[in-house]
Amino acid sequence: MRNQKATAARRARVLPDGACPVCGTEMVERRGTLRLPINGEEIAVPSAVHLRCPKCDEVVLRFQDSKRLGEDAIAIYRRKHGLLSADQIRTIHDQFNLTQIELARLLRLGANTVSRWESGRNVQTAAMDILLRMIRDLPGSIEYCASTRREIGLSPAAIAQLLPAMVPSWESGIRPQQR
């Protein structure tokens, strides 16, 4: 019974702001390399801002520092693996006058997936990166993707809006290959 009361008292203790959650010592802001798993791979993020306890070495991240660490880790992962950056993905849907939701629907993704890629909260797979590059670089790929969408519910008006996006490249003599 006595152990239960002592344990409950320790749990109920209120720590001052900036105190280590393990030992109660005042935390110190530091910059240093922290590691974060991205797609099962440990990514080292240099110069990450964090709080470190000088007594027990516990590391604590404030909300904004945690968010920045995740975004930086994803950007490093993308560069390491040669994936399109968030800005490059944004340029693709802008190039074809598509909203994020329209691009997601065209690629058969969830409505918020493209938004998460562009904000740096998630990273696209290598296969999806290749598909994005094909849409960006190969004339006729938007039309092909749009034509496959007819079967799964993209409205005729939305398809008609997608098709003119490639007309300038057709006028330059580049045409999609016919089967």
C-alpha positions in Angstrom: 0.0 0.0 0.0 2.8 2.4 0.9 4.5 1.8 -2.6 1.3 2.6 -4.3 1.0 5.9 -2.5 4.6 6.8 -3.3 4.1 6.0 -6.9 0.9 8.0 -7.1 2.6 11.0 -5.4 5.4 10.9 -8.0 2.9 10.8 -10.8 0.9 13.7 -9.4 4.0 15.9 -9.0 3.8 19.0 -11.1 7.0 20.1 -12.8 7.8 23.7 -13.6 8.0 24.7 -17.2 11.3 23.8 -18.8 12.0 21.0 -16.2 13.2 17.6 -17.3 10.3 15.1 -17.1 12.7 12.4 -15.8 14.7 14.1 -13.1 13.2 17.6 -12.8 16.4 19.5 -13.7 16.1 22.6 -15.8 16.4 21.7 -19.5 18.9 23.6 -21.8 18.2 24.4 -25.4 20.7 22.8 -27.8 21.4 22.3 -31.5 22.7 19.0 -32.6 22.1 15.9 -34.7 18.9 14.0 -34.0 17.7 10.8 -35.8 14.2 10.2 -37.0 12.9 7.1 -38.8 11.4 7.8 -42.3 10.0 4.9 -44.2 11.9 2.5 -42.0 15.3 4.3 -42.4 17.0 6.3 -39.7 17.6 9.8 -41.1 20.2 12.1 -39.3 19.0 15.7 -39.1 22.0 18.0 -38.3 21.5 21.2 -36.2 18.1 20.2 -34.9 16.8 22.4 -32.1 15.9 20.5 -28.9 15.9 20.7 -25.1 18.5 18.5 -23.3 18.8 17.8 -19.6 22.3 18.4 -18.4 21.9 15.9 -15.6 20.3 12.8 -17.2 20.7 13.7 -20.9 17.0 13.3 -21.6 15.9 15.0 -24.9 12.6 16.8 -25.2 11.2 18.5 -28.3 8.8 21.4 -28.2 5.9 21.1 -30.7 7.3 23.5 -33.3 10.8 21.9 -33.0 9.2 18.4 -33.5 7.3 19.6 -36.5 10.5 21.1 -38.0 12.5 18.0 -37.3 10.0 15.9 -39.2 9.9 18.3 -42.2 13.7 18.4 -42.3 14.0 14.6 -42.1 11.6 14.2 -45.0 13.5 16.8 -47.1 16.8 15.0 -46.3 15.2 11.6 -47.2 13.9 13.0 -50.5 17.3 14.4 -51.5 19.1 11.2 -50.5 16.8 9.0 -52.6 16.4 11.5 -55.5 12.7 12.1 -54.9 10.8 15.2 -56.0 10.7 17.9 -53.5 7.5 19.4 -52.0 7.9 22.4 -54.3 8.4 20.3 -57.4 5.2 18.3 -56.6 3.3 21.6 -56.2 4.6 22.8 -59.6 3.2 19.7 -61.3 -0.4 20.3 -60.2 0.0 24.0 -60.9 1.4 23.2 -64.4 -1.7 21.4 -65.3 -4.1 23.7 -63.5 -5.2 21.0 -61.1 -6.1 21.3 -57.4 -4.4 19.0 -54.9 -7.6 17.0 -54.6 -7.9 16.7 -58.4 -4.3 15.4 -58.7 -4.9 13.0 -55.8 -8.1 11.7 -57.5 -6.3 11.4 -60.8 -3.6 9.3 -59.1 -6.2 7.3 -57.1 -4.9 8.7 -53.8 -6.7 9.9 -50.7 -7.8 13.5 -50.9 -5.2 14.9 -48.4 -2.2 12.9 -49.6 -0.9 15.5 -52.1 -1.3 18.2 -49.4 0.8 16.1 -47.0 3.5 15.7 -49.6 3.6 19.4 -50.3 3.7 20.5 -46.7 6.5 18.1 -45.9 4.5 16.0 -43.5 4.7 12.8 -45.6 7.0 11.5 -48.3 5.9 9.9 -51.6 7.0 6.4 -52.4 9.6 5.8 -55.1 6.8 4.3 -57.4 4.6 7.4 -56.9 7.6 9.6 -57.6 8.1 8.0 -60.9 4.4 8.4 -61.8 4.6 12.1 -60.9 7.7 12.5 -63.1 5.9 10.8 -65.9 3.0 13.2 -65.6 5.3 16.1 -65.6 7.7 15.0 -68.4 5.7 12.8 -70.8 3.2 14.4 -73.1 -0.1 12.5 -73.0 0.3 11.1 -69.5 -2.4 13.3 -68.1 -4.8 12.2 -70.8 -3.9 8.6 -70.2 -4.5 8.9 -66.4 -7.7 10.9 -67.0 -9.0 8.3 -69.5 -8.5 5.5 -66.9 -10.4 7.7 -64.4 -13.6 7.6 -66.5 -14.1 4.1 -65.3 -13.9 5.1 -61.6 -15.9 8.2 -61.5 -14.1 11.4 -62.6 -16.8 13.5 -64.1 -16.8 14.2 -67.9 -16.4 18.0 -67.1 -13.3 17.3 -65.0 -11.8 15.1 -67.7 -12.5 17.8 -70.3 -10.8 20.3 -68.1 -7.7 18.0 -67.9 -7.3 17.3 -71.6 -6.4 20.8 -72.8 -3.5 21.0 -70.4 -1.3 19.1 -72.9 -2.3 21.0 -76.0 0.8 23.3 -76.1 3.1 20.3 -76.2 1.1 18.7 -78.9 1.3 21.9 -81.0 5.1 21.7 -80.7 5.0 18.3 -82.6 5.3 16.0 -79.6 2.4 13.5 -79.5 1.7 10.6 -77.3 2.4 7.3 -78.9 -0.6 5.4 -80.3 -1.0 1.7 -79.7 
